[in-house]
Amino acid sequence: MMADFNWENAPMREMEFMIVGELFYFGGIFGLKFFLGPLPPGAKQQDTPTLKFLLSLHNAILCLLSLVMFLGAAYELVKRSSYDGIEWMFCEKIGTQAKGGLFYWSYIYYLSKYLEFFDTFFKVLKRKPLDFLHVYHHAVVVLMCWNWLEYSQSLQTLGLLANTLIHVFMYYYFAITVYQPPPWWKRYITRGQIIQFQTSFILALPFFVLDYYKTRVLKGEGCEGRGAVYFNAAFNFSLLLLFINFSRKTYRDKDAQTKKD
């Protein structure tokens, strides 16, 4: 099944499906928010046992799915590297098609981003505010993953491994905090996400070097998915700034207030 995967024949690969998915996301969350309306003054949201169970189940599924994707992609990476070296990790050859095991896991990763839309729906049901970072991240990451497959983007496997590893811990944290207070290591999840984005720029350096060398020095073809890599880098940079700002507001200000008290 994995070896026979071909993005060209995959369900839900059309751009139209992605656009409809995005419209469903925005229309759904803001429509639900309007339908529920604001809480009465002084009222506090009380989550029902059913909502808690569904939220915990949702996060547990995404935690396990992230682990499966990480292990599956890691296995395919080791297998391909055994006969194809490591250059492909940073620079796919021009003409590479989105076929086989590695792209299969990128496809599963792409589909998982639609499942992650429900992160926001649960946020609305819990009457929590919709911050820009959350909505922006969930909406744009779908386009990023679609680009990975549509343009056979270089670097995607490394990005997938880094993100799924972080998500194993992140969704585990979300699952357990439905029923218990946040653990002491809460802040390290955000730090891990920041390190992930910082590392993405370090890992992108070989791509730019190889792409330049192949096109300017060898006067040949560069790396596959160049435009998608630029989009990915810009998206990661914006997320890096937003996560740093979130971390500063959430933890540094809280630490300062604790010391003051």
C-alpha positions as CSV (number, residue, x, y, z in Angstrom):
1,M,0.0,0.0,0.0
2,M,2.7,2.5,1.0
3,A,5.0,1.5,-1.8
4,D,2.2,1.9,-4.3
5,F,1.2,5.4,-3.1
6,N,0.9,8.0,-5.9
7,W,-0.2,11.5,-5.0
8,E,-1.7,12.0,-8.5
9,N,-4.3,9.3,-7.7
10,A,-4.8,10.1,-4.0
11,P,-8.2,11.1,-2.7
12,M,-8.6,14.7,-1.6
13,R,-5.6,15.9,-3.5
14,E,-7.4,18.5,-5.6
15,M,-6.9,22.1,-4.7
16,E,-10.7,22.6,-4.8
17,F,-11.0,20.1,-1.9
18,M,-8.4,22.1,0.1
19,I,-10.3,25.3,-0.5
20,V,-13.6,23.8,0.6
21,G,-11.9,22.5,3.7
22,E,-10.5,25.9,4.5
23,L,-14.0,27.5,4.0
24,F,-15.5,24.8,6.2
25,Y,-12.9,25.6,8.9
26,F,-13.5,29.4,8.9
27,G,-17.2,29.2,8.4
28,G,-17.6,26.4,11.0
29,I,-15.6,28.0,13.8
30,F,-17.0,31.5,13.4
31,G,-20.5,30.2,12.8
32,L,-20.4,28.0,15.9
33,K,-19.0,30.9,17.9
34,F,-21.9,33.2,16.8
35,F,-24.4,30.4,17.5
36,L,-23.2,29.8,21.0
37,G,-22.9,33.5,21.8
38,P,-21.0,35.1,24.7
39,L,-21.3,33.8,28.2
40,P,-23.5,35.8,30.6
41,P,-21.6,38.4,32.7
42,G,-19.9,36.6,35.6
43,A,-20.7,33.1,34.3
44,K,-18.0,30.5,34.0
45,Q,-17.9,27.8,31.4
46,Q,-18.6,24.3,32.8
47,D,-17.4,21.5,30.5
48,T,-19.8,18.6,30.3
49,P,-18.5,15.0,30.9
50,T,-19.2,14.3,27.2
51,L,-17.2,17.3,26.0
52,K,-14.3,16.3,28.2
53,F,-14.4,12.7,27.0
54,L,-14.5,13.7,23.3
55,L,-11.7,16.3,23.8
56,S,-9.5,13.7,25.6
57,L,-10.2,11.1,22.9
58,H,-9.4,13.6,20.1
59,N,-6.1,14.5,21.6
60,A,-5.2,10.9,22.4
61,I,-5.9,9.9,18.7
62,L,-3.7,12.7,17.4
63,C,-1.0,11.8,19.9
64,L,-0.9,8.1,18.7
65,L,-1.3,9.2,15.1
66,S,1.7,11.5,15.4
67,L,3.8,8.7,16.9
68,V,2.8,6.3,14.0
69,M,3.7,9.0,11.4
70,F,7.0,9.7,13.1
71,L,8.0,6.0,13.2
72,G,6.7,5.3,9.7
73,A,8.5,8.2,8.2
74,A,11.7,7.4,10.1
75,Y,11.7,3.9,8.9
76,E,11.2,5.0,5.3
77,L,14.0,7.6,5.7
78,V,16.5,5.0,6.9
79,K,15.4,2.6,4.1
80,R,15.9,5.1,1.4
81,S,19.1,6.5,2.8
82,S,20.6,3.0,2.7
83,Y,20.6,3.0,-1.1
84,D,20.2,6.7,-2.0
85,G,22.5,8.5,0.4
86,I,21.4,11.6,2.3
87,E,21.5,14.4,-0.3
88,W,17.8,13.8,-1.2
89,M,16.8,14.8,2.4
90,F,17.8,18.3,1.5
91,C,17.5,18.4,-2.2
92,E,15.2,16.2,-4.2
93,K,16.1,15.9,-7.9
94,I,14.1,17.8,-10.4
95,G,11.4,15.6,-11.7
96,T,10.9,13.7,-8.5
97,Q,7.3,12.5,-8.3
98,A,5.3,12.2,-5.0
99,K,5.3,8.4,-5.0
100,G,6.2,5.6,-2.6
101,G,6.5,5.2,1.2
102,L,8.0,8.6,2.2
103,F,5.3,10.5,0.3
104,Y,2.7,8.2,1.7
105,W,3.5,9.4,5.2
106,S,3.5,13.0,4.0
107,Y,0.0,12.3,2.6
108,I,-1.2,10.9,6.0
109,Y,0.4,14.0,7.6
110,Y,-1.6,16.2,5.2
111,L,-4.8,14.5,6.0
112,S,-4.1,14.8,9.8
113,K,-4.2,18.5,9.4
114,Y,-7.9,18.4,8.6
115,L,-8.4,16.3,11.8
116,E,-6.5,19.0,13.7
117,F,-9.2,21.5,12.6
118,F,-11.2,20.1,15.5
119,D,-8.7,21.6,17.9
120,T,-10.3,24.9,17.1
121,F,-13.9,23.6,17.3
122,F,-13.2,22.3,20.8
123,K,-11.7,25.6,21.7
124,V,-14.9,27.3,20.6
125,L,-17.1,24.8,22.5
126,K,-15.1,25.5,25.6
127,R,-15.8,29.2,25.1
128,K,-12.1,30.0,24.9
129,P,-10.9,33.0,22.8
130,L,-9.6,32.4,19.3
131,D,-6.1,33.8,19.2
132,F,-4.5,34.7,15.9
133,L,-1.6,32.2,16.3
134,H,-3.9,29.3,16.7
135,V,-6.2,30.0,13.8
136,Y,-3.4,31.1,11.4
137,H,-1.3,28.0,12.2
138,H,-4.2,25.6,11.6
139,A,-5.3,27.3,8.4
140,V,-2.0,27.8,6.6
141,V,-0.4,24.5,7.6
142,V,-2.8,22.7,5.3
143,L,-1.6,24.6,2.3
144,M,2.0,24.0,3.4
145,C,1.4,20.2,3.5
146,W,-0.4,20.3,0.1
147,N,2.6,22.1,-1.4
148,W,4.8,19.3,-0.1
149,L,3.0,16.7,-2.1
150,E,2.0,18.8,-5.1
151,Y,5.5,20.0,-5.8
152,S,7.5,17.1,-4.3
153,Q,9.1,19.6,-2.0
154,S,12.6,19.1,-0.8
155,L,13.1,18.9,3.0
156,Q,9.6,17.7,3.7
157,T,10.6,14.5,5.4
158,L,12.8,16.3,7.9
159,G,10.0,18.8,8.6
160,L,7.5,15.9,9.1
161,L,9.8,14.1,11.6
162,A,10.4,17.2,13.6
163,N,6.7,18.2,13.8
164,T,5.3,14.8,14.5
165,L,7.8,14.3,17.3
166,I,6.7,17.6,19.0
167,H,3.1,16.7,18.4
168,V,3.4,13.4,20.3
169,F,4.2,15.3,23.5
170,M,1.9,18.2,22.7
171,Y,-1.2,16.1,22.2
172,Y,-0.3,13.9,25.1
173,Y,-0.2,17.0,27.2
174,F,-3.6,18.1,25.9
175,A,-5.1,14.7,26.5
176,I,-4.1,14.4,30.2
177,T,-4.9,18.1,31.1
178,V,-8.5,17.5,30.3
179,Y,-8.8,15.8,33.7
180,Q,-5.8,17.0,35.6
181,P,-3.8,20.2,36.2
182,P,-1.0,21.0,33.7
183,P,2.3,19.2,34.5
184,W,5.5,21.1,35.3
185,W,6.9,20.5,31.8
186,K,4.2,22.5,30.1
187,R,6.4,25.4,29.0
188,Y,8.9,23.0,27.4
189,I,6.4,22.1,24.7
190,T,6.4,25.7,23.5
191,R,10.2,25.8,23.8
192,G,10.3,22.6,21.7
193,Q,8.2,24.2,19.0
194,I,10.4,27.3,18.9
195,I,13.5,25.1,18.6
196,Q,11.8,23.2,15.9
197,F,11.3,26.3,13.8
198,Q,14.9,27.5,14.5
199,T,16.3,24.1,13.5
200,S,14.3,24.3,10.2
201,F,16.4,27.2,9.1
202,I,19.6,25.4,9.9
203,L,18.4,22.3,8.0
204,A,17.4,24.5,5.0
205,L,21.0,25.8,4.6
206,P,22.1,22.6,2.7
207,F,19.1,23.0,0.4
208,F,20.1,26.6,-0.6
209,V,23.8,25.6,-1.0
210,L,22.9,22.6,-3.2
211,D,20.3,24.5,-5.2
212,Y,22.8,27.3,-5.8
213,Y,25.7,24.9,-6.7
214,K,23.6,22.9,-9.1
215,T,22.1,25.9,-10.9
216,R,24.9,28.5,-10.8
217,V,28.1,26.4,-10.8
218,L,27.1,23.3,-12.6
219,K,24.6,25.2,-14.8
220,G,22.1,22.4,-14.4
221,E,18.8,21.9,-12.6
222,G,18.4,22.7,-8.9
223,C,16.3,21.1,-6.3
224,E,12.6,20.1,-6.6
225,G,10.0,22.3,-5.1
226,R,12.0,25.5,-4.7
227,G,9.0,27.8,-4.6
228,A,7.3,25.6,-2.0
229,V,10.5,25.7,0.2
230,Y,10.5,29.5,0.1
231,F,6.8,29.5,1.1
232,N,7.6,27.0,3.9
233,A,10.5,29.1,5.2
234,A,8.4,32.2,5.2
235,F,5.6,30.4,7.1
236,N,8.0,28.9,9.6
237,F,9.6,32.3,10.2
238,S,6.2,33.9,10.9
239,L,5.4,31.0,13.3
240,L,8.7,31.4,15.0
241,L,8.0,35.1,15.8
242,L,4.4,34.3,16.9
243,F,5.5,31.5,19.2
244,I,8.3,33.6,20.7
245,N,5.7,36.3,21.4
246,F,3.3,33.7,22.9
247,S,6.1,32.3,25.1
248,R,7.1,35.7,26.3
249,K,3.5,36.7,27.2
250,T,2.6,33.3,28.7
251,Y,5.7,32.5,30.8
252,R,8.0,35.4,31.2
253,D,5.2,37.8,32.3
254,K,3.9,35.1,34.6
255,D,7.3,34.5,36.1
256,A,7.7,38.3,36.6
257,Q,4.4,38.4,38.4
258,T,5.3,35.5,40.6
259,K,8.5,37.1,41.6
260,K,6.7,40.4,42.3
261,D,4.2,38.6,44.5
